[in-house]
Amino acid sequence: MSIRNAIGIDLGGTQIKGLVVTSAGRVLGEIATPTEGSHPTRWRKNVVNAAVALQHQAAGSDYVIGVAAPGLPSRDGRSIAYMPGRLPGLESLVWKDLLKSPSPVPVLNDAQAALLGELWIGAARGYRDALLLTIGTGVGGAAVINGALLKGHIGRAGHFGHVSLDPNGPPDVTNCPGSLEDAIGDCTVKARTAGRFESTQALVAAARAGDAKAKQVWLASVQALGAAIASLVNVLDPEVVVIGGGIAKAKGFLFRPLARFLSRYEWRPGGHKVRIVPAALDDRAGAFGAAWNALNEAQAL
């Protein structure tokens, strides 16, 4: 099937991002609107309204629709099978029915979609073995190995925030002890700083300004990230690791110490080291990846 354009919808807990893009990745239209995710009727109505607006922006052209959403996608890739505690009404929702689409609407986990977007036209373009870590409130992730998205048996693959760095640490939301998410995610900044800071952004600002305690906490967090990346490199052997989410806004204040820790921890046979790069597509990555996934599926039919 030859389809020229796609609509990509990225459903987040606070915002819905949507794009109309060509098969070459050129943006024809865009929308961003609040999710209102605590109310199932409201957020679904907001998604439908966003999709209608995007369809108008597609200007009557042939298009397919793809969706990115949090949680574990179903085996057939048409819904989210498991997403407890957030976005009530998301689990088992068939997106083709909700959006009244004449063609199937493939669904990806949001981090998987973000990596596909970065591979298509972003920071990982041209690579066949790539990892993505999205670090914000929590830590998400995804992997493409030998050009194929790594999904695993039930779709858990890529949840890099839930690798254990300390078997004696407290359990995180998945019961993983001493996880990467708890070591660096926004969700634990208040606990890690004894109540001094509410966000990574505030922690980084204080560390930049010379606050010794803030700098100590920040470097411990980056050290944990370095250890986790070195471990993932040993398991999955990527060419590149893309780091996105709010933490990437720290720029050199993140990437310089991270490089130092990786020089200590990373196994580098023959001097080979993995590239560590910031994400290029910011909060549009998931929508780009959802659009690419829909185009790719349509072309395979």
PyMOL commands that set and color helices and strands:
alter all, ss='L'
color gray80, all
select helices_A, chain A and resi 40-57+95-98+110-121+160-162+180-184+186-192+200-208+212-236+246-250+252-265+269-271+282-300
alter helices_A, ss='H'
color red, helices_A
select strands_A, chain A and resi 5-11+15-22+27-34+63-69+72-73+80-82+107-109+130-135+139-145+148-149+240-244+275-278
alter strands_A, ss='S'
color yellow, strands_A
deselect
rebuild
show_as cartoon
